[in-house]
Amino acid sequence: MEKKCNVCGEVKPLRDFYERKASKDGHAHHCKKCNAARVLKTFRKNKLKAIEYKGGKCAACGGVFHPAVFDFHHINPEEKEIKPSDMRGWKWEKQKAELDKCVLLCSNCHRLEHAKDHD
């Protein structure tokens, strides 16, 4: 059997769609490829929002970089509930609560911060 993706419009085999019991045919309305693109877009949007929330620059060096360069470093690892990158499905208020335990660091400063533990 085949199905047409509501996003890209391509007709694809059912194996290219996630199962979804709530749908009439038991499969999602969009294909796995389109779903992955949507998830990635949402992840990037949420990361931009989190970077802006934390001030938009590295807390250590003050640098402003491409969003891919930024990391969220937990100030006290014992308070860490989850990695910020795993908070994709969380509501913004819950994300902010976890981000409040972090500082925004560029990748370089983040690596240096963790290197202090090994000196």
C-alpha positions in Angstrom: 0.0 0.0 0.0 1.0 3.6 -0.6 0.0 6.9 0.8 0.4 10.6 -0.2 2.3 12.8 2.2 0.3 16.0 3.1 3.5 18.0 3.2 5.7 17.1 0.2 2.8 15.6 -1.8 4.8 12.5 -2.8 3.2 9.1 -2.9 5.3 6.7 -0.8 5.0 3.2 0.6 3.3 3.0 4.0 6.6 2.0 5.6 7.7 5.7 5.0 5.1 6.9 7.4 5.0 6.5 11.2 2.2 4.5 12.6 -0.6 6.6 14.2 -3.5 4.8 15.7 -5.7 8.0 15.7 -5.6 8.2 11.9 -8.2 6.4 9.8 -5.5 4.4 8.0 -3.3 4.0 11.1 -0.4 6.1 9.7 0.7 9.7 10.1 -0.4 12.3 7.6 3.2 13.3 6.7 6.1 11.0 5.8 9.1 10.3 8.0 11.3 12.6 6.0 9.0 15.6 6.3 8.5 14.8 10.0 12.3 14.9 10.5 12.5 18.2 8.8 9.7 19.6 11.0 11.3 18.4 14.2 14.7 19.9 13.1 13.1 23.2 12.4 11.3 23.2 15.7 14.6 22.3 17.5 16.5 25.1 15.9 13.7 27.6 16.7 13.6 26.5 20.3 17.4 26.8 20.6 17.3 30.3 19.2 14.7 31.2 21.7 16.8 29.7 24.5 20.0 31.5 23.3 18.1 34.8 23.3 16.7 34.1 26.8 20.2 33.5 28.1 21.5 36.8 26.6 22.7 35.8 23.2 26.4 35.9 24.0 29.0 33.7 25.7 29.0 34.3 29.4 32.7 33.7 29.6 34.2 35.5 26.6 31.3 37.7 25.5 31.4 36.4 21.9 28.4 36.3 19.7 28.4 33.3 17.4 26.3 31.1 15.1 23.7 29.2 17.2 25.4 25.9 16.6 28.4 27.1 18.6 26.5 27.7 21.8 26.1 25.2 24.6 24.1 25.5 27.9 26.4 24.7 30.8 24.8 23.7 34.1 26.4 25.8 36.9 25.7 23.0 39.5 25.6 19.6 37.8 23.8 18.2 40.9 20.7 20.4 40.0 20.7 19.2 36.4 17.3 17.6 35.6 18.0 17.1 31.9 20.2 18.2 29.1 18.7 21.3 27.4 19.0 19.5 24.0 16.6 16.9 25.3 13.9 19.4 26.3 12.4 19.7 22.8 8.9 18.6 23.8 8.8 20.6 27.0 6.6 23.7 27.5 8.6 26.9 27.5 8.1 27.6 31.2 9.6 24.2 32.1 12.5 24.8 29.6 13.1 28.2 31.3 13.3 26.6 34.7 16.1 24.3 33.5 17.8 27.1 31.5 17.9 29.1 34.7 20.3 26.5 36.1 22.7 27.2 33.1 25.0 29.7 31.6 25.3 30.2 27.9 28.8 29.3 26.7 30.4 29.1 23.3 31.8 25.6 22.6 35.4 26.6 23.2 34.7 28.2 26.6 32.4 25.2 27.5 35.3 22.8 26.8 37.7 24.9 28.8 35.2 25.0 31.7 35.1 21.2 31.8 38.8 21.0 31.4 39.1 22.7 34.8 37.8 19.5 36.3 40.8 17.6 35.0 43.6 20.0 35.9 
